[in-house]
Amino acid sequence: MRPRRWTILERQAKNAPVDEELPEDPSVTSLVGGGFIAGDSLAALGLGIWGLLQTV
């Protein structure tokens, strides 16, 4: 017996249009902005861990 999730996914795949175009690649601006956001969050995580280690 298949899980219900697979049955739903198969049904959706059968109803999907065949000639659907792929979306465009992200622009350079989006990639750079995403990198800045990821870098900022990693820096904040590192500072948080460092702060926690300083209290021990």
CHARMM-style PDB file with segment names, atoms N, HN, CA, C and O in Angstrom:
ATOM      1  N   MET     1       0.835  -1.181   0.000  1.00  0.00      PROA
ATOM      2  CA  MET     1       0.000   0.000   0.000  1.00  0.00      PROA
ATOM      3  C   MET     1       0.881   1.245   0.000  1.00  0.00      PROA
ATOM      4  O   MET     1       1.796   1.369   0.814  1.00  0.00      PROA
ATOM      5  N   ARG     2       0.604   2.146  -0.898  1.00  0.00      PROA
ATOM      6  HN  ARG     2      -0.140   2.046  -1.560  1.00  0.00      PROA
ATOM      7  CA  ARG     2       1.375   3.368  -1.016  1.00  0.00      PROA
ATOM      8  C   ARG     2       0.881   4.419  -0.032  1.00  0.00      PROA
ATOM      9  O   ARG     2      -0.307   4.477   0.285  1.00  0.00      PROA
ATOM     10  N   PRO     3       1.794   5.240   0.443  1.00  0.00      PROA
ATOM     11  CA  PRO     3       1.352   6.355   1.280  1.00  0.00      PROA
ATOM     12  C   PRO     3       0.497   7.314   0.474  1.00  0.00      PROA
ATOM     13  O   PRO     3       0.668   7.452  -0.737  1.00  0.00      PROA
ATOM     14  N   ARG     4      -0.400   7.958   1.140  1.00  0.00      PROA
ATOM     15  HN  ARG     4      -0.539   7.846   2.124  1.00  0.00      PROA
ATOM     16  CA  ARG     4      -1.320   8.881   0.465  1.00  0.00      PROA
ATOM     17  C   ARG     4      -0.569  10.006  -0.245  1.00  0.00      PROA
ATOM     18  O   ARG     4      -1.001  10.473  -1.299  1.00  0.00      PROA
ATOM     19  N   ARG     5       0.548  10.440   0.329  1.00  0.00      PROA
ATOM     20  HN  ARG     5       0.899  10.061   1.185  1.00  0.00      PROA
ATOM     21  CA  ARG     5       1.318  11.535  -0.257  1.00  0.00      PROA
ATOM     22  C   ARG     5       1.757  11.184  -1.674  1.00  0.00      PROA
ATOM     23  O   ARG     5       1.680  12.028  -2.567  1.00  0.00      PROA
ATOM     24  N   TRP     6       2.217   9.951  -1.896  1.00  0.00      PROA
ATOM     25  HN  TRP     6       2.280   9.265  -1.171  1.00  0.00      PROA
ATOM     26  CA  TRP     6       2.672   9.557  -3.226  1.00  0.00      PROA
ATOM     27  C   TRP     6       1.519   9.527  -4.216  1.00  0.00      PROA
ATOM     28  O   TRP     6       1.686   9.885  -5.382  1.00  0.00      PROA
ATOM     29  N   THR     7       0.371   9.108  -3.761  1.00  0.00      PROA
ATOM     30  HN  THR     7       0.235   8.816  -2.814  1.00  0.00      PROA
ATOM     31  CA  THR     7      -0.796   9.074  -4.642  1.00  0.00      PROA
ATOM     32  C   THR     7      -1.165  10.481  -5.096  1.00  0.00      PROA
ATOM     33  O   THR     7      -1.495  10.695  -6.262  1.00  0.00      PROA
ATOM     34  N   ILE     8      -1.109  11.440  -4.176  1.00  0.00      PROA
ATOM     35  HN  ILE     8      -0.841  11.266  -3.228  1.00  0.00      PROA
ATOM     36  CA  ILE     8      -1.430  12.824  -4.517  1.00  0.00      PROA
ATOM     37  C   ILE     8      -0.395  13.382  -5.486  1.00  0.00      PROA
ATOM     38  O   ILE     8      -0.752  14.063  -6.447  1.00  0.00      PROA
ATOM     39  N   LEU     9       0.887  13.102  -5.244  1.00  0.00      PROA
ATOM     40  HN  LEU     9       1.178  12.549  -4.463  1.00  0.00      PROA
ATOM     41  CA  LEU     9       1.937  13.596  -6.135  1.00  0.00      PROA
ATOM     42  C   LEU     9       1.823  13.003  -7.530  1.00  0.00      PROA
ATOM     43  O   LEU     9       2.045  13.703  -8.518  1.00  0.00      PROA
ATOM     44  N   GLU    10       1.482  11.732  -7.623  1.00  0.00      PROA
ATOM     45  HN  GLU    10       1.302  11.163  -6.821  1.00  0.00      PROA
ATOM     46  CA  GLU    10       1.307  11.106  -8.932  1.00  0.00      PROA
ATOM     47  C   GLU    10       0.131  11.729  -9.681  1.00  0.00      PROA
ATOM     48  O   GLU    10       0.206  11.957 -10.889  1.00  0.00      PROA
ATOM     49  N   ARG    11      -0.928  11.997  -8.976  1.00  0.00      PROA
ATOM     50  HN  ARG    11      -0.989  11.812  -7.995  1.00  0.00      PROA
ATOM     51  CA  ARG    11      -2.102  12.609  -9.599  1.00  0.00      PROA
ATOM     52  C   ARG    11      -1.756  14.008 -10.109  1.00  0.00      PROA
ATOM     53  O   ARG    11      -2.182  14.395 -11.197  1.00  0.00      PROA
ATOM     54  N   GLN    12      -0.987  14.765  -9.328  1.00  0.00      PROA
ATOM     55  HN  GLN    12      -0.641  14.450  -8.444  1.00  0.00      PROA
ATOM     56  CA  GLN    12      -0.594  16.106  -9.754  1.00  0.00      PROA
ATOM     57  C   GLN    12       0.336  16.040 -10.954  1.00  0.00      PROA
ATOM     58  O   GLN    12       0.245  16.885 -11.845  1.00  0.00      PROA
ATOM     59  N   ALA    13       1.223  15.060 -10.999  1.00  0.00      PROA
ATOM     60  HN  ALA    13       1.296  14.374 -10.275  1.00  0.00      PROA
ATOM     61  CA  ALA    13       2.156  14.918 -12.116  1.00  0.00      PROA
ATOM     62  C   ALA    13       1.409  14.604 -13.408  1.00  0.00      PROA
ATOM     63  O   ALA    13       1.799  15.075 -14.476  1.00  0.00      PROA
ATOM     64  N   LYS    14       0.352  13.821 -13.325  1.00  0.00      PROA
ATOM     65  HN  LYS    14       0.036  13.438 -12.457  1.00  0.00      PROA
ATOM     66  CA  LYS    14      -0.425  13.479 -14.517  1.00  0.00      PROA
ATOM     67  C   LYS    14      -1.160  14.697 -15.055  1.00  0.00      PROA
ATOM     68  O   LYS    14      -1.370  14.807 -16.263  1.00  0.00      PROA
ATOM     69  N   ASN    15      -1.559  15.623 -14.169  1.00  0.00      PROA
ATOM     70  HN  ASN    15      -1.389  15.534 -13.187  1.00  0.00      PROA
ATOM     71  CA  ASN    15      -2.321  16.799 -14.583  1.00  0.00      PROA
ATOM     72  C   ASN    15      -1.431  17.974 -14.970  1.00  0.00      PROA
ATOM     73  O   ASN    15      -1.938  18.986 -15.453  1.00  0.00      PROA
ATOM     74  N   ALA    16      -0.115  17.867 -14.771  1.00  0.00      PROA
ATOM     75  HN  ALA    16       0.297  17.045 -14.379  1.00  0.00      PROA
ATOM     76  CA  ALA    16       0.801  18.968 -15.085  1.00  0.00      PROA
ATOM     77  C   ALA    16       0.944  19.110 -16.595  1.00  0.00      PROA
ATOM     78  O   ALA    16       0.983  18.117 -17.323  1.00  0.00      PROA
ATOM     79  N   PRO    17       1.021  20.362 -17.060  1.00  0.00      PROA
ATOM     80  CA  PRO    17       1.235  20.558 -18.499  1.00  0.00      PROA
ATOM     81  C   PRO    17       2.622  20.067 -18.905  1.00  0.00      PROA
ATOM     82  O   PRO    17       3.593  20.230 -18.166  1.00  0.00      PROA
ATOM     83  N   VAL    18       2.698  19.467 -20.085  1.00  0.00      PROA
ATOM     84  HN  VAL    18       1.909  19.335 -20.685  1.00  0.00      PROA
ATOM     85  CA  VAL    18       3.930  18.846 -20.546  1.00  0.00      PROA
ATOM     86  C   VAL    18       4.911  19.881 -21.081  1.00  0.00      PROA
ATOM     87  O   VAL    18       6.115  19.760 -20.854  1.00  0.00      PROA
ATOM     88  N   ASP    19       4.423  20.884 -21.778  1.00  0.00      PROA
ATOM     89  HN  ASP    19       3.445  20.982 -21.962  1.00  0.00      PROA
ATOM     90  CA  ASP    19       5.303  21.853 -22.445  1.00  0.00      PROA
ATOM     91  C   ASP    19       5.564  23.091 -21.581  1.00  0.00      PROA
ATOM     92  O   ASP    19       5.758  24.184 -22.111  1.00  0.00      PROA
ATOM     93  N   GLU    20       5.570  22.928 -20.280  1.00  0.00      PROA
ATOM     94  HN  GLU    20       5.412  22.040 -19.849  1.00  0.00      PROA
ATOM     95  CA  GLU    20       5.816  24.054 -19.389  1.00  0.00      PROA
ATOM     96  C   GLU    20       7.295  24.446 -19.452  1.00  0.00      PROA
ATOM     97  O   GLU    20       8.175  23.588 -19.380  1.00  0.00      PROA
ATOM     98  N   GLU    21       7.558  25.755 -19.587  1.00  0.00      PROA
ATOM     99  HN  GLU    21       6.843  26.451 -19.646  1.00  0.00      PROA
ATOM    100  CA  GLU    21       8.932  26.228 -19.680  1.00  0.00      PROA
ATOM    101  C   GLU    21       9.566  26.293 -18.295  1.00  0.00      PROA
ATOM    102  O   GLU    21       8.884  26.465 -17.285  1.00  0.00      PROA
ATOM    103  N   LEU    22      10.885  26.153 -18.279  1.00  0.00      PROA
ATOM    104  HN  LEU    22      11.439  26.013 -19.100  1.00  0.00      PROA
ATOM    105  CA  LEU    22      11.614  26.280 -17.027  1.00  0.00      PROA
ATOM    106  C   LEU    22      11.727  27.755 -16.653  1.00  0.00      PROA
ATOM    107  O   LEU    22      11.808  28.608 -17.537  1.00  0.00      PROA
ATOM    108  N   PRO    23      11.734  28.067 -15.369  1.00  0.00      PROA
ATOM    109  CA  PRO    23      11.902  29.471 -14.975  1.00  0.00      PROA
ATOM    110  C   PRO    23      13.323  29.939 -15.263  1.00  0.00      PROA
ATOM    111  O   PRO    23      14.245  29.134 -15.390  1.00  0.00      PROA
ATOM    112  N   GLU    24      13.480  31.252 -15.363  1.00  0.00      PROA
ATOM    113  HN  GLU    24      12.731  31.906 -15.259  1.00  0.00      PROA
ATOM    114  CA  GLU    24      14.804  31.811 -15.635  1.00  0.00      PROA
ATOM    115  C   GLU    24      15.705  31.624 -14.425  1.00  0.00      PROA
ATOM    116  O   GLU    24      15.239  31.501 -13.292  1.00  0.00      PROA
ATOM    117  N   ASP    25      16.999  31.606 -14.691  1.00  0.00      PROA
ATOM    118  HN  ASP    25      17.378  31.706 -15.611  1.00  0.00      PROA
ATOM    119  CA  ASP    25      17.978  31.547 -13.603  1.00  0.00      PROA
ATOM    120  C   ASP    25      17.911  32.846 -12.806  1.00  0.00      PROA
ATOM    121  O   ASP    25      17.550  33.890 -13.350  1.00  0.00      PROA
ATOM    122  N   PRO    26      18.259  32.787 -11.511  1.00  0.00      PROA
ATOM    123  CA  PRO    26      18.279  34.021 -10.731  1.00  0.00      PROA
ATOM    124  C   PRO    26      19.332  34.989 -11.268  1.00  0.00      PROA
ATOM    125  O   PRO    26      20.367  34.577 -11.794  1.00  0.00      PROA
ATOM    126  N   SER    27      19.048  36.268 -11.126  1.00  0.00      PROA
ATOM    127  HN  SER    27      18.208  36.602 -10.699  1.00  0.00      PROA
ATOM    128  CA  SER    27      19.998  37.265 -11.608  1.00  0.00      PROA
ATOM    129  C   SER    27      21.207  37.344 -10.676  1.00  0.00      PROA
ATOM    130  O   SER    27      21.177  36.835  -9.555  1.00  0.00      PROA
ATOM    131  N   VAL    28      22.251  37.978 -11.148  1.00  0.00      PROA
ATOM    132  HN  VAL    28      22.276  38.392 -12.059  1.00  0.00      PROA
ATOM    133  CA  VAL    28      23.469  38.142 -10.356  1.00  0.00      PROA
ATOM    134  C   VAL    28      23.153  38.945  -9.096  1.00  0.00      PROA
ATOM    135  O   VAL    28      23.678  38.649  -8.022  1.00  0.00      PROA
ATOM    136  N   THR    29      22.304  39.950  -9.224  1.00  0.00      PROA
ATOM    137  HN  THR    29      21.878  40.190 -10.096  1.00  0.00      PROA
ATOM    138  CA  THR    29      21.932  40.772  -8.072  1.00  0.00      PROA
ATOM    139  C   THR    29      21.267  39.926  -7.003  1.00  0.00      PROA
ATOM    140  O   THR    29      21.554  40.094  -5.818  1.00  0.00      PROA
ATOM    141  N   SER    30      20.394  39.027  -7.396  1.00  0.00      PROA
ATOM    142  HN  SER    30      20.161  38.891  -8.359  1.00  0.00      PROA
ATOM    143  CA  SER    30      19.718  38.159  -6.431  1.00  0.00      PROA
ATOM    144  C   SER    30      20.706  37.221  -5.755  1.00  0.00      PROA
ATOM    145  O   SER    30      20.624  36.986  -4.550  1.00  0.00      PROA
ATOM    146  N   LEU    31      21.635  36.688  -6.531  1.00  0.00      PROA
ATOM    147  HN  LEU    31      21.702  36.879  -7.510  1.00  0.00      PROA
ATOM    148  CA  LEU    31      22.627  35.769  -5.965  1.00  0.00      PROA
ATOM    149  C   LEU    31      23.557  36.484  -4.987  1.00  0.00      PROA
ATOM    150  O   LEU    31      23.871  35.950  -3.923  1.00  0.00      PROA
ATOM    151  N   VAL    32      23.996  37.683  -5.345  1.00  0.00      PROA
ATOM    152  HN  VAL    32      23.742  38.116  -6.209  1.00  0.00      PROA
ATOM    153  CA  VAL    32      24.881  38.443  -4.459  1.00  0.00      PROA
ATOM    154  C   VAL    32      24.124  38.854  -3.195  1.00  0.00      PROA
ATOM    155  O   VAL    32      24.655  38.754  -2.089  1.00  0.00      PROA
ATOM    156  N   GLY    33      22.894  39.313  -3.361  1.00  0.00      PROA
ATOM    157  HN  GLY    33      22.462  39.394  -4.259  1.00  0.00      PROA
ATOM    158  CA  GLY    33      22.089  39.694  -2.197  1.00  0.00      PROA
ATOM    159  C   GLY    33      21.851  38.509  -1.281  1.00  0.00      PROA
ATOM    160  O   GLY    33      21.917  38.644  -0.060  1.00  0.00      PROA
ATOM    161  N   GLY    34      21.578  37.358  -1.854  1.00  0.00      PROA
ATOM    162  HN  GLY    34      21.525  37.248  -2.847  1.00  0.00      PROA
ATOM    163  CA  GLY    34      21.392  36.151  -1.049  1.00  0.00      PROA
ATOM    164  C   GLY    34      22.662  35.760  -0.320  1.00  0.00      PROA
ATOM    165  O   GLY    34      22.616  35.278   0.812  1.00  0.00      PROA
ATOM    166  N   GLY    35      23.803  35.969  -0.975  1.00  0.00      PROA
ATOM    167  HN  GLY    35      23.840  36.360  -1.894  1.00  0.00      PROA
ATOM    168  CA  GLY    35      25.083  35.687  -0.329  1.00  0.00      PROA
ATOM    169  C   GLY    35      25.336  36.611   0.845  1.00  0.00      PROA
ATOM    170  O   GLY    35      25.853  36.177   1.875  1.00  0.00      PROA
ATOM    171  N   PHE    36      24.976  37.898   0.705  1.00  0.00      PROA
ATOM    172  HN  PHE    36      24.557  38.251  -0.132  1.00  0.00      PROA
ATOM    173  CA  PHE    36      25.128  38.832   1.814  1.00  0.00      PROA
ATOM    174  C   PHE    36      24.233  38.450   2.980  1.00  0.00      PROA
ATOM    175  O   PHE    36      24.650  38.517   4.136  1.00  0.00      PROA
ATOM    176  N   ILE    37      23.012  38.053   2.684  1.00  0.00      PROA
ATOM    177  HN  ILE    37      22.672  37.998   1.745  1.00  0.00      PROA
ATOM    178  CA  ILE    37      22.079  37.648   3.743  1.00  0.00      PROA
ATOM    179  C   ILE    37      22.609  36.405   4.452  1.00  0.00      PROA
ATOM    180  O   ILE    37      22.595  36.337   5.681  1.00  0.00      PROA
ATOM    181  N   ALA    38      23.076  35.423   3.684  1.00  0.00      PROA
ATOM    182  HN  ALA    38      23.087  35.479   2.686  1.00  0.00      PROA
ATOM    183  CA  ALA    38      23.610  34.195   4.282  1.00  0.00      PROA
ATOM    184  C   ALA    38      24.862  34.495   5.106  1.00  0.00      PROA
ATOM    185  O   ALA    38      25.027  33.949   6.196  1.00  0.00      PROA
ATOM    186  N   GLY    39      25.738  35.351   4.601  1.00  0.00      PROA
ATOM    187  HN  GLY    39      25.604  35.795   3.715  1.00  0.00      PROA
ATOM    188  CA  GLY    39      26.944  35.705   5.329  1.00  0.00      PROA
ATOM    189  C   GLY    39      26.636  36.422   6.626  1.00  0.00      PROA
ATOM    190  O   GLY    39      27.267  36.170   7.652  1.00  0.00      PROA
ATOM    191  N   ASP    40      25.665  37.315   6.574  1.00  0.00      PROA
ATOM    192  HN  ASP    40      25.152  37.520   5.740  1.00  0.00      PROA
ATOM    193  CA  ASP    40      25.269  38.050   7.781  1.00  0.00      PROA
ATOM    194  C   ASP    40      24.693  37.104   8.826  1.00  0.00      PROA
ATOM    195  O   ASP    40      24.987  37.233  10.015  1.00  0.00      PROA
ATOM    196  N   SER    41      23.880  36.162   8.389  1.00  0.00      PROA
ATOM    197  HN  SER    41      23.641  36.057   7.424  1.00  0.00      PROA
ATOM    198  CA  SER    41      23.290  35.224   9.352  1.00  0.00      PROA
ATOM    199  C   SER    41      24.347  34.293   9.941  1.00  0.00      PROA
ATOM    200  O   SER    41      24.274  33.947  11.121  1.00  0.00      PROA
ATOM    201  N   LEU    42      25.330  33.883   9.133  1.00  0.00      PROA
ATOM    202  HN  LEU    42      25.389  34.164   8.175  1.00  0.00      PROA
ATOM    203  CA  LEU    42      26.416  33.050   9.667  1.00  0.00      PROA
ATOM    204  C   LEU    42      27.276  33.824  10.655  1.00  0.00      PROA
ATOM    205  O   LEU    42      27.725  33.269  11.658  1.00  0.00      PROA
ATOM    206  N   ALA    43      27.508  35.109  10.376  1.00  0.00      PROA
ATOM    207  HN  ALA    43      27.143  35.559   9.561  1.00  0.00      PROA
ATOM    208  CA  ALA    43      28.276  35.937  11.307  1.00  0.00      PROA
ATOM    209  C   ALA    43      27.517  36.089  12.627  1.00  0.00      PROA
ATOM    210  O   ALA    43      28.114  35.997  13.699  1.00  0.00      PROA
ATOM    211  N   ALA    44      26.216  36.320  12.552  1.00  0.00      PROA
ATOM    212  HN  ALA    44      25.732  36.395  11.680  1.00  0.00      PROA
ATOM    213  CA  ALA    44      25.417  36.442  13.768  1.00  0.00      PROA
ATOM    214  C   ALA    44      25.420  35.141  14.557  1.00  0.00      PROA
ATOM    215  O   ALA    44      25.498  35.163  15.785  1.00  0.00      PROA
ATOM    216  N   LEU    45      25.339  34.026  13.876  1.00  0.00      PROA
ATOM    217  HN  LEU    45      25.275  34.008  12.878  1.00  0.00      PROA
ATOM    218  CA  LEU    45      25.393  32.725  14.548  1.00  0.00      PROA
ATOM    219  C   LEU    45      26.744  32.535  15.225  1.00  0.00      PROA
ATOM    220  O   LEU    45      26.811  32.101  16.375  1.00  0.00      PROA
ATOM    221  N   GLY    46      27.814  32.857  14.516  1.00  0.00      PROA
ATOM    222  HN  GLY    46      27.760  33.209  13.581  1.00  0.00      PROA
ATOM    223  CA  GLY    46      29.147  32.730  15.094  1.00  0.00      PROA
ATOM    224  C   GLY    46      29.330  33.610  16.320  1.00  0.00      PROA
ATOM    225  O   GLY    46      29.894  33.173  17.324  1.00  0.00      PROA
ATOM    226  N   LEU    47      28.859  34.844  16.243  1.00  0.00      PROA
ATOM    227  HN  LEU    47      28.401  35.199  15.427  1.00  0.00      PROA
ATOM    228  CA  LEU    47      28.961  35.743  17.395  1.00  0.00      PROA
ATOM    229  C   LEU    47      28.123  35.245  18.565  1.00  0.00      PROA
ATOM    230  O   LEU    47      28.529  35.369  19.721  1.00  0.00      PROA
ATOM    231  N   GLY    48      26.968  34.690  18.274  1.00  0.00      PROA
ATOM    232  HN  GLY    48      26.638  34.589  17.336  1.00  0.00      PROA
ATOM    233  CA  GLY    48      26.122  34.147  19.331  1.00  0.00      PROA
ATOM    234  C   GLY    48      26.772  32.966  20.029  1.00  0.00      PROA
ATOM    235  O   GLY    48      26.761  32.873  21.256  1.00  0.00      PROA
ATOM    236  N   ILE    49      27.337  32.070  19.242  1.00  0.00      PROA
ATOM    237  HN  ILE    49      27.346  32.145  18.244  1.00  0.00      PROA
ATOM    238  CA  ILE    49      28.018  30.905  19.833  1.00  0.00      PROA
ATOM    239  C   ILE    49      29.235  31.370  20.633  1.00  0.00      PROA
ATOM    240  O   ILE    49      29.479  30.867  21.730  1.00  0.00      PROA
ATOM    241  N   TRP    50      30.002  32.328  20.093  1.00  0.00      PROA
ATOM    242  HN  TRP    50      29.803  32.736  19.202  1.00  0.00      PROA
ATOM    243  CA  TRP    50      31.153  32.853  20.794  1.00  0.00      PROA
ATOM    244  C   TRP    50      30.728  33.487  22.128  1.00  0.00      PROA
ATOM    245  O   TRP    50      31.385  33.296  23.151  1.00  0.00      PROA
ATOM    246  N   GLY    51      29.621  34.242  22.101  1.00  0.00      PROA
ATOM    247  HN  GLY    51      29.088  34.397  21.270  1.00  0.00      PROA
ATOM    248  CA  GLY    51      29.114  34.853  23.326  1.00  0.00      PROA
ATOM    249  C   GLY    51      28.702  33.815  24.353  1.00  0.00      PROA
ATOM    250  O   GLY    51      28.950  33.989  25.546  1.00  0.00      PROA
ATOM    251  N   LEU    52      28.081  32.750  23.909  1.00  0.00      PROA
ATOM    252  HN  LEU    52      27.879  32.608  22.939  1.00  0.00      PROA
ATOM    253  CA  LEU    52      27.677  31.682  24.825  1.00  0.00      PROA
ATOM    254  C   LEU    52      28.901  31.001  25.426  1.00  0.00      PROA
ATOM    255  O   LEU    52      28.910  30.685  26.616  1.00  0.00      PROA
ATOM    256  N   LEU    53      29.927  30.772  24.622  1.00  0.00      PROA
ATOM    257  HN  LEU    53      29.920  31.029  23.656  1.00  0.00      PROA
ATOM    258  CA  LEU    53      31.128  30.129  25.115  1.00  0.00      PROA
ATOM    259  C   LEU    53      31.879  31.006  26.114  1.00  0.00      PROA
ATOM    260  O   LEU    53      32.569  30.495  26.996  1.00  0.00      PROA
ATOM    261  N   GLN    54      31.748  32.322  25.977  1.00  0.00      PROA
ATOM    262  HN  GLN    54      31.188  32.737  25.260  1.00  0.00      PROA
ATOM    263  CA  GLN    54      32.403  33.241  26.890  1.00  0.00      PROA
ATOM    264  C   GLN    54      31.756  33.230  28.284  1.00  0.00      PROA
ATOM    265  O   GLN    54      32.403  33.584  29.269  1.00  0.00      PROA
ATOM    266  N   THR    55      30.496  32.829  28.365  1.00  0.00      PROA
ATOM    267  HN  THR    55      29.970  32.541  27.565  1.00  0.00      PROA
ATOM    268  CA  THR    55      29.800  32.821  29.658  1.00  0.00      PROA
ATOM    269  C   THR    55      30.114  31.569  30.459  1.00  0.00      PROA
ATOM    270  O   THR    55      29.806  31.504  31.649  1.00  0.00      PROA
ATOM    271  N   VAL    56      30.721  30.576  29.826  1.00  0.00      PROA
ATOM    272  HN  VAL    56      30.972  30.629  28.859  1.00  0.00      PROA
ATOM    273  CA  VAL    56      31.010  29.316  30.535  1.00  0.00      PROA
ATOM    274  C   VAL    56      32.335  29.385  31.245  1.00  0.00      PROA
ATOM    275  OT1 VAL    56      32.740  28.418  31.890  1.00  0.00      PROA
TER     276      VAL     56
END
